Amino acid sequence: MSEPAVGSGYVQPTEFTYDLLVIGSGPGGQRAAIQAAKLGKKVAVVEKKAVVGGVCINTGTIPSKTFREAIMHLSGYNERGLYGASYAVKADITVQDLLLRTSSVMAHELDVVRNQLHRNRIETINAEASFTGPHTVRLHDVKSDGWRDVTARFVVIATGTKAARESSIPFDGKQIIISDDILDLTEMPRTVTVIGGGVIGCEYASMFAALGVRVTLIDKRPRLLEFVDHEITDVLAYQMRQNRMTLRLGEGVSSVAHTQGRLGRQVRVVLESGKEIVSDMVLYAVGRVGSTERLNLGAAGLSADGRGRIAVNPYYQTTAEHIYAVGDVIGFPSLASVSMEQGRLAACHAFGIPTQSVPELFPYGIYTIPEISTVGKNEEELTAAGVPYEIGKAQYREIARGQIIGDEQGTLKLIFHLDTRELLGVHIIGTGASELIHIGQAVMAFGGTVDYFVNTVFNYPTLAECYKTAAFDGINRLGSVPELEPKLEPAADVGVVVGAD
């Protein structure tokens, strides 16, 4: 069935098919839909793929993090500090070993999302959406080639992103790939070249290196992950090199092509400096672009930038006030956790529900090996802003738990104001970083000082003790040590019953 032409005249409907129509079923879309449904609104989610969950569940966050967890376990990476560099749970790890666990987790998460949408009475529509007017969306059923137009009082665009591709590179999905293709690998490469030192590039580069694959990482920028505290990325770079990874920073790529190498069909990468790198596989991970090209944004009075991203205000409204955009499609930080919060906030704002959120305290989790997590300001940002600060650090090797788990390279770093001692940032690299960060995040949320950690007792032995050690280190760096605040009152005289049932 052919679609009718979109007319130039537009008449705003007086009644709407849905109170909220969400385009995209990733984390941002899910939360927006569920929040609206909890408010008693009629909601539908449009997803063009056969399964819900978006990039997060199907090709991105969930599979990549599960892939990483399988690597950490089977390679014995965490235990090598205790049992030696040759230690491994399984000697010859195959792609199938890694994907077995990945497939199981993905299937479970898909079922969870489907159940959440169903029990909240959210209609799920398998179709491709495009605007025909500010409040009108055409739904094209790819299977039947049928279409229908629906109207919505509010629309949330949560279409996410897709991997950027350079037209001159001959992608084949096998030897020259993007991150989405990793789930389709059939054998483990011996050597890998990763083009792109962003989050995705660093994550997969460190995963392959942990498996013993020889990895070369190339990036035009002089530093990895430039938005992360530089001391933390220095530790990451050191650990990468310890895992036999070669870093080619400040280097651009001139060409990528298949070649007949000494080990058979391989890929040659030529750098702008003239260097050549030959490997079994090339992973191209130079950014992502918004999936907006088929939305017909112009019909709704909207537009996207050169990378397909949609601009929004602090309430996640686009230039059309009834249309919101959330998640990766609006750009940085492109985190599943942040997308969820954006979706919730957008739905609340649309229906006039007061909310509170602290975007400046959104944590970042980067699942490299070792993992990184950060919240608040880093040293470079504070220096540029002229804010006086001091730091305190704890090394995992100083903590009993660090010795127990065999992580001697981990670091936790606190940054606090020189005068008020208010906690300004927490930066962690090492085991459990993405879990540990929430302690610092909570203290920052209520405006706590570094003294909070001095006055707090942590379970022993735990990695959380790093906060106390780092706090003492920071206070000891100060020229003078004033009386700790807040003052602790003597404990009340209370009775204690020993051995009571």
C-alpha positions as CSV (number, residue, x, y, z in Angstrom):
1,M,0.0,0.0,0.0
2,S,1.5,3.3,-1.0
3,E,1.5,6.2,1.4
4,P,-0.5,9.3,0.6
5,A,1.3,12.5,0.0
6,V,1.9,14.8,3.0
7,G,-0.3,17.9,2.5
8,S,1.1,21.4,2.9
9,G,-1.9,22.6,4.9
10,Y,-2.0,21.6,8.5
11,V,-5.0,21.7,10.9
12,Q,-4.3,21.0,14.6
13,P,-6.6,18.2,15.8
14,T,-9.1,18.9,18.6
15,E,-8.8,15.3,19.9
16,F,-5.7,13.1,20.2
17,T,-5.2,9.4,19.7
18,Y,-2.7,9.4,22.5
19,D,-1.8,11.7,25.3
20,L,1.9,10.8,24.8
21,L,3.5,9.1,21.8
22,V,7.1,7.9,22.4
23,I,9.3,7.2,19.3
24,G,11.9,4.7,20.4
25,S,11.9,2.0,23.1
26,G,15.4,2.5,24.6
27,P,15.9,3.6,28.2
28,G,14.8,7.2,27.7
29,G,11.7,6.2,25.8
30,Q,10.8,3.5,28.3
31,R,11.0,5.8,31.3
32,A,9.0,8.6,29.6
33,A,6.3,6.1,28.6
34,I,6.1,4.5,32.1
35,Q,6.1,7.8,33.9
36,A,3.2,9.1,31.7
37,A,1.3,5.8,32.2
38,K,1.7,6.1,36.0
39,L,0.0,9.5,35.7
40,G,-3.0,7.9,34.1
41,K,-2.2,9.0,30.5
42,K,-2.9,7.0,27.3
43,V,0.6,6.2,26.0
44,A,2.0,4.3,23.0
45,V,5.6,3.4,22.2
46,V,6.6,3.1,18.5
47,E,9.6,0.9,17.8
48,K,10.7,0.1,14.2
49,K,12.8,-2.9,15.2
50,A,11.1,-6.3,15.9
51,V,12.2,-6.1,19.5
52,V,12.0,-3.4,22.1
53,G,14.9,-2.1,24.2
54,G,16.7,0.0,21.5
55,V,20.5,0.1,21.2
56,C,20.9,-0.3,25.0
57,I,19.6,-3.9,25.1
58,N,20.2,-5.1,21.6
59,T,23.6,-3.9,20.5
60,G,25.0,-1.4,23.1
61,T,25.0,-1.2,26.9
62,I,23.7,-4.6,28.0
63,P,25.6,-6.8,25.5
64,S,28.9,-4.9,25.8
65,K,28.9,-4.9,29.6
66,T,27.9,-8.6,29.7
67,F,30.6,-9.3,27.1
68,R,33.0,-7.5,29.4
69,E,31.9,-9.5,32.5
70,A,32.3,-12.8,30.7
71,I,35.8,-11.7,29.6
72,M,36.7,-10.7,33.2
73,H,35.5,-14.1,34.5
74,L,36.8,-16.5,31.9
75,S,40.2,-14.8,31.5
76,G,40.7,-14.7,35.2
77,Y,41.8,-11.1,34.8
78,N,40.8,-10.0,38.4
79,E,42.8,-12.8,39.9
80,R,46.0,-12.4,38.0
81,G,47.4,-10.1,40.7
82,L,47.1,-13.1,43.1
83,Y,47.9,-16.1,40.9
84,G,50.1,-14.7,38.2
85,A,49.7,-13.4,34.6
86,S,49.1,-16.9,33.2
87,Y,46.1,-17.6,35.3
88,A,42.7,-18.1,33.5
89,V,39.5,-19.9,34.2
90,K,39.4,-21.2,30.6
91,A,42.5,-21.6,28.5
92,D,41.1,-21.1,25.0
93,I,38.2,-18.6,25.2
94,T,36.1,-18.5,22.1
95,V,33.6,-15.9,20.9
96,Q,30.9,-18.5,21.5
97,D,31.9,-18.7,25.2
98,L,31.4,-14.9,25.5
99,L,28.2,-14.7,23.5
100,L,26.5,-17.5,25.5
101,R,26.3,-15.3,28.6
102,T,25.5,-12.2,26.5
103,S,22.6,-13.8,24.8
104,S,21.1,-15.0,28.0
105,V,21.2,-11.6,29.7
106,M,19.9,-9.8,26.6
107,A,16.9,-12.2,26.5
108,H,16.1,-11.6,30.1
109,E,16.3,-7.8,29.8
110,L,14.0,-7.9,26.8
111,D,11.5,-9.8,28.8
112,V,11.7,-7.3,31.7
113,V,11.1,-4.4,29.4
114,R,8.2,-6.0,27.6
115,N,6.6,-6.9,30.9
116,Q,7.0,-3.3,32.2
117,L,5.3,-1.9,29.2
118,H,2.5,-4.4,29.2
119,R,1.7,-4.1,32.9
120,N,1.5,-0.4,32.6
121,R,-0.9,-0.7,29.7
122,I,1.3,1.0,27.3
123,E,0.6,0.1,23.6
124,T,3.7,-1.1,21.8
125,I,3.6,-0.4,18.0
126,N,6.1,-2.1,15.7
127,A,6.4,0.5,13.0
128,E,8.6,3.3,11.6
129,A,7.4,6.8,12.6
130,S,7.7,10.0,10.7
131,F,6.0,13.4,11.3
132,T,3.3,14.7,9.0
133,G,2.6,17.7,11.2
134,P,3.3,19.1,14.6
135,H,0.9,16.7,16.4
136,T,0.5,14.0,13.7
137,V,2.8,11.0,13.2
138,R,2.6,8.5,10.3
139,L,3.2,4.9,11.3
140,H,4.5,2.6,8.6
141,D,4.3,-1.1,9.2
142,V,7.4,-2.5,7.5
143,K,6.0,-6.0,7.4
144,S,2.7,-5.3,5.8
145,D,3.7,-2.1,4.0
146,G,0.6,-0.5,5.5
147,W,0.3,2.9,7.2
148,R,-1.9,4.9,9.5
149,D,-1.8,8.4,11.0
150,V,-2.1,9.0,14.7
151,T,-2.1,12.2,16.7
152,A,-0.6,12.9,20.1
153,R,-0.9,15.8,22.5
154,F,2.8,15.3,23.4
155,V,5.6,13.5,21.6
156,V,8.9,12.2,23.0
157,I,11.7,11.5,20.5
158,A,14.0,8.8,21.9
159,T,15.4,7.3,18.7
160,G,18.9,7.0,20.0
161,T,22.0,6.9,17.8
162,K,23.8,4.6,15.4
163,A,27.5,4.2,14.8
164,A,29.1,6.7,12.5
165,R,30.6,5.3,9.3
166,E,33.3,6.9,7.0
167,S,32.3,6.4,3.4
168,S,35.8,5.7,2.3
169,I,36.1,2.7,4.6
170,P,35.0,-0.7,3.1
171,F,33.0,-2.1,6.0
172,D,32.2,-5.8,5.7
173,G,30.9,-6.7,9.1
174,K,33.6,-9.3,9.6
175,Q,37.1,-7.8,9.4
176,I,36.2,-4.1,9.2
177,I,33.5,-3.6,11.7
178,I,31.5,-1.2,13.9
179,S,30.6,-2.1,17.5
180,D,27.2,-3.5,16.5
181,D,29.0,-6.2,14.5
182,I,30.9,-7.7,17.5
183,L,27.9,-9.8,18.5
184,D,28.1,-11.4,15.0
185,L,31.8,-12.5,15.3
186,T,32.5,-16.1,14.7
187,E,36.1,-16.3,15.8
188,M,38.5,-14.5,18.0
189,P,41.0,-12.3,16.2
190,R,44.6,-12.5,17.1
191,T,45.2,-8.8,16.4
192,V,42.8,-5.8,16.4
193,T,43.2,-2.2,15.5
194,V,40.7,0.2,17.1
195,I,40.1,3.5,15.5
196,G,38.7,5.9,18.0
197,G,39.7,6.6,21.6
198,G,36.3,7.5,23.0
199,V,34.2,5.5,25.4
200,I,33.2,2.7,23.0
201,G,36.7,2.4,21.5
202,C,38.5,2.4,24.9
203,E,36.0,-0.2,26.3
204,Y,36.3,-2.7,23.5
205,A,40.1,-2.1,23.1
206,S,40.6,-3.0,26.8
207,M,38.3,-6.0,26.6
208,F,40.2,-7.6,23.7
209,A,43.5,-6.8,25.4
210,A,42.4,-8.6,28.5
211,L,41.9,-11.7,26.3
212,G,45.5,-11.5,25.2
213,V,44.6,-10.0,21.8
214,R,47.3,-7.6,20.5
215,V,45.5,-4.3,20.2
216,T,46.5,-1.0,18.6
217,L,44.3,2.0,19.6
218,I,44.4,5.1,17.3
219,D,42.9,8.5,18.1
220,K,43.5,12.0,16.7
221,R,43.3,13.5,20.1
222,P,46.4,13.6,22.3
223,R,44.6,12.1,25.3
224,L,42.1,9.3,25.9
225,L,38.6,10.3,27.2
226,E,39.4,14.0,27.4
227,F,36.3,14.8,29.6
228,V,37.7,12.6,32.4
229,D,40.1,13.8,35.0
230,H,43.6,13.5,33.4
231,E,45.2,11.7,36.3
232,I,42.6,9.0,36.0
233,T,43.1,8.6,32.2
234,D,46.9,8.5,32.8
235,V,46.3,5.4,35.0
236,L,44.1,3.9,32.3
237,A,46.7,4.5,29.6
238,Y,49.4,2.9,31.8
239,Q,47.2,-0.2,32.4
240,M,46.4,-0.5,28.7
241,R,50.1,-0.5,27.9
242,Q,50.7,-3.1,30.7
243,N,48.3,-5.3,28.7
244,R,50.5,-5.0,25.7
245,M,48.3,-2.4,23.9
246,T,49.9,0.1,21.6
247,L,48.5,3.6,21.8
248,R,48.8,5.8,18.7
249,L,47.5,9.1,20.1
250,G,47.5,12.4,18.1
251,E,47.5,10.3,14.9
252,G,44.9,10.5,12.1
253,V,44.0,7.6,9.7
254,S,44.7,8.0,6.0
255,S,43.2,4.8,4.7
256,V,41.8,1.4,5.6
257,A,41.8,-1.5,3.2
258,H,41.9,-5.3,3.0
259,T,45.3,-6.8,2.2
260,Q,46.9,-10.2,1.9
261,G,49.1,-10.5,5.0
262,R,51.5,-13.2,6.0
263,L,48.7,-14.8,8.0
264,G,46.1,-14.6,5.2
265,R,43.5,-12.0,4.5
266,Q,44.1,-9.0,6.9
267,V,43.4,-5.3,7.1
268,R,46.0,-2.5,6.6
269,V,45.5,0.8,8.3
270,V,47.7,3.7,7.0
271,L,48.2,6.7,9.3
272,E,48.6,10.2,8.2
273,S,52.1,10.1,9.5
274,G,53.0,7.2,7.1
275,K,52.9,4.4,9.7
276,E,51.2,1.2,8.7
277,I,49.4,-1.2,10.9
278,V,48.3,-4.7,9.7
279,S,45.8,-6.7,11.8
280,D,43.1,-9.4,11.6
281,M,40.3,-6.9,12.4
282,V,39.6,-3.2,12.5
283,L,37.0,-1.8,14.8
284,Y,35.8,1.7,13.7
285,A,34.5,3.6,16.8
286,V,34.7,7.3,15.9
287,G,31.5,8.6,17.4
288,R,27.8,8.1,16.8
289,V,25.1,10.0,14.9
290,G,21.5,10.6,15.8
291,S,18.9,8.3,14.2
292,T,16.7,11.1,13.0
293,E,17.1,11.1,9.2
294,R,13.7,9.3,8.6
295,L,11.6,11.2,11.1
296,N,10.7,14.0,8.7
297,L,11.4,16.5,11.4
298,G,10.7,19.4,9.1
299,A,7.0,18.6,9.1
300,A,6.9,19.2,12.8
301,G,9.0,22.4,12.5
302,L,12.1,20.8,13.8
303,S,15.6,20.2,12.5
304,A,18.7,18.2,13.5
305,D,22.4,19.2,13.4
306,G,25.0,17.8,11.2
307,R,25.3,14.7,13.4
308,G,21.6,14.1,13.6
309,R,21.2,15.5,17.1
310,I,18.2,17.5,18.3
311,A,18.7,20.6,20.5
312,V,16.6,20.8,23.7
313,N,16.1,23.2,26.6
314,P,16.7,22.3,30.3
315,Y,13.2,20.6,30.3
316,Y,14.1,18.5,27.2
317,Q,11.7,20.5,25.0
318,T,12.6,21.0,21.4
319,T,11.8,24.2,19.6
320,A,8.2,22.8,19.3
321,E,7.1,23.0,23.0
322,H,4.9,19.9,22.9
323,I,7.7,17.7,21.4
324,Y,10.5,16.5,23.7
325,A,13.8,14.7,22.9
326,V,15.8,12.6,25.3
327,G,18.7,10.2,25.4
328,D,21.5,9.8,23.0
329,V,19.7,11.7,20.2
330,I,20.3,14.9,22.1
331,G,24.1,14.2,22.5
332,F,26.5,14.2,25.5
333,P,26.6,12.4,27.9
334,S,24.8,9.5,26.0
335,L,24.5,7.3,29.0
336,A,21.6,4.8,29.6
337,S,21.3,6.0,33.2
338,V,21.0,9.6,32.2
339,S,18.6,8.8,29.4
340,M,16.3,7.2,31.9
341,E,16.2,10.3,34.0
342,Q,15.7,12.5,31.0
343,G,12.7,10.5,29.9
344,R,11.1,10.7,33.4
345,L,11.7,14.4,33.6
346,A,10.3,15.1,30.1
347,A,7.1,13.2,30.9
348,C,6.7,15.0,34.2
349,H,7.2,18.4,32.6
350,A,4.8,17.7,29.8
351,F,2.0,16.9,32.2
352,G,2.8,19.6,34.7
353,I,4.3,17.5,37.5
354,P,6.9,19.3,39.6
355,T,10.2,17.4,39.7
356,Q,13.7,17.9,41.0
357,S,16.9,16.6,39.5
358,V,20.6,17.5,39.7
359,P,22.1,17.1,36.2
360,E,25.5,18.3,37.4
361,L,25.7,15.2,39.7
362,F,24.9,12.6,37.1
363,P,27.6,10.0,37.4
364,Y,29.6,8.6,34.5
365,G,30.4,4.9,34.3
366,I,33.0,3.8,31.7
367,Y,33.4,0.1,31.5
368,T,37.0,-0.1,30.4
369,I,39.4,-2.6,32.1
370,P,39.9,-1.3,34.7
371,E,36.5,0.5,34.9
372,I,36.2,4.2,35.5
373,S,33.5,6.2,37.2
374,T,33.3,9.9,38.0
375,V,31.0,12.5,39.4
376,G,31.3,16.3,39.8
377,K,34.2,18.5,38.6
378,N,37.7,17.3,37.7
379,E,41.0,19.1,38.3
380,E,41.2,20.6,34.8
381,E,37.7,22.2,35.0
382,L,38.3,23.6,38.5
383,T,41.6,25.1,37.4
384,A,40.1,26.7,34.4
385,A,37.3,28.2,36.5
386,G,39.8,29.5,39.1
387,V,38.3,27.5,42.0
388,P,40.8,26.8,44.8
389,Y,40.8,23.1,45.7
390,E,42.8,20.3,47.3
391,I,42.8,16.6,46.5
392,G,43.0,13.4,48.6
393,K,43.8,10.0,47.1
394,A,43.6,6.4,48.2
395,Q,45.3,3.5,46.4
396,Y,43.6,0.1,46.4
397,R,46.9,-1.4,47.4
398,E,46.7,0.5,50.7
399,I,43.3,-1.1,51.4
400,A,42.9,-4.6,52.8
401,R,40.1,-5.3,50.3
402,G,42.3,-4.3,47.5
403,Q,44.9,-6.9,48.5
404,I,42.2,-9.6,49.0
405,I,40.8,-9.1,45.4
406,G,44.2,-8.6,43.9
407,D,43.6,-5.1,42.5
408,E,46.7,-3.1,43.3
409,Q,46.3,-0.4,40.6
410,G,42.9,1.0,41.6
411,T,42.7,4.7,42.7
412,L,40.0,6.8,44.4
413,K,40.5,10.5,44.2
414,L,38.5,13.2,46.1
415,I,38.5,16.9,45.1
416,F,37.3,19.4,47.7
417,H,37.2,23.2,48.1
418,L,40.3,24.6,49.8
419,D,38.3,27.0,52.1
420,T,34.9,25.3,52.7
421,R,36.1,21.7,52.3
422,E,32.9,21.0,50.3
423,L,33.3,17.9,48.1
424,L,33.5,19.0,44.5
425,G,34.3,15.8,42.7
426,V,35.0,12.1,43.0
427,H,37.0,10.1,40.4
428,I,37.7,6.4,40.6
429,I,39.5,3.8,38.5
430,G,39.5,0.2,39.5
431,T,37.3,-2.7,40.6
432,G,33.8,-1.6,41.5
433,A,34.3,2.0,40.5
434,S,30.8,2.4,39.1
435,E,29.3,1.1,42.4
436,L,31.6,3.0,44.7
437,I,30.9,6.4,43.0
438,H,27.4,6.6,44.5
439,I,28.8,7.1,48.0
440,G,30.5,10.3,46.9
441,Q,27.5,11.3,44.7
442,A,25.2,11.1,47.8
443,V,27.5,13.3,49.9
444,M,27.8,15.9,47.1
445,A,24.0,16.0,46.8
446,F,23.6,17.3,50.3
447,G,26.6,19.6,50.1
448,G,28.8,17.5,52.4
449,T,32.4,18.2,53.1
450,V,35.4,15.9,53.0
451,D,35.1,15.7,56.8
452,Y,32.1,13.5,56.4
453,F,34.3,10.6,55.3
454,V,36.7,11.2,58.3
455,N,33.8,10.9,60.7
456,T,32.2,7.9,59.1
457,V,32.9,4.3,59.9
458,F,33.0,2.0,56.8
459,N,32.7,-1.8,56.9
460,Y,36.1,-3.5,57.0
461,P,37.5,-4.8,54.8
462,T,35.8,-3.0,51.9
463,L,36.8,-0.8,49.0
464,A,34.5,1.9,50.5
465,E,37.3,2.5,53.1
466,C,39.1,4.3,50.2
467,Y,36.9,7.3,51.0
468,K,38.2,7.6,54.5
469,T,41.8,7.1,53.5
470,A,41.5,9.7,50.7
471,A,39.8,12.1,53.1
472,F,42.7,11.8,55.6
473,D,45.2,12.2,52.8
474,G,43.5,15.4,51.6
475,I,43.2,16.9,55.0
476,N,46.9,16.2,55.7
477,R,47.8,18.1,52.6
478,L,46.3,21.3,54.0
479,G,48.7,23.8,55.6
480,S,46.7,23.8,58.8
481,V,44.2,21.4,60.2
482,P,41.2,23.2,61.8
483,E,38.9,21.3,64.1
484,L,36.9,18.8,62.1
485,E,33.3,19.7,61.3
486,P,30.6,18.8,62.2
487,K,31.5,18.4,65.9
488,L,30.5,15.1,67.3
489,E,28.5,15.2,70.5
490,P,29.3,12.6,73.3
491,A,27.2,9.5,72.9
492,A,24.0,9.4,75.0
493,D,23.9,7.1,78.0
494,V,21.8,4.3,76.7
495,G,21.3,0.8,78.0
496,V,22.5,-2.2,76.0
497,V,20.9,-5.6,76.4
498,V,23.5,-8.3,75.7
499,G,22.4,-11.7,74.4
500,A,18.7,-10.7,74.1
501,D,16.5,-12.9,71.8
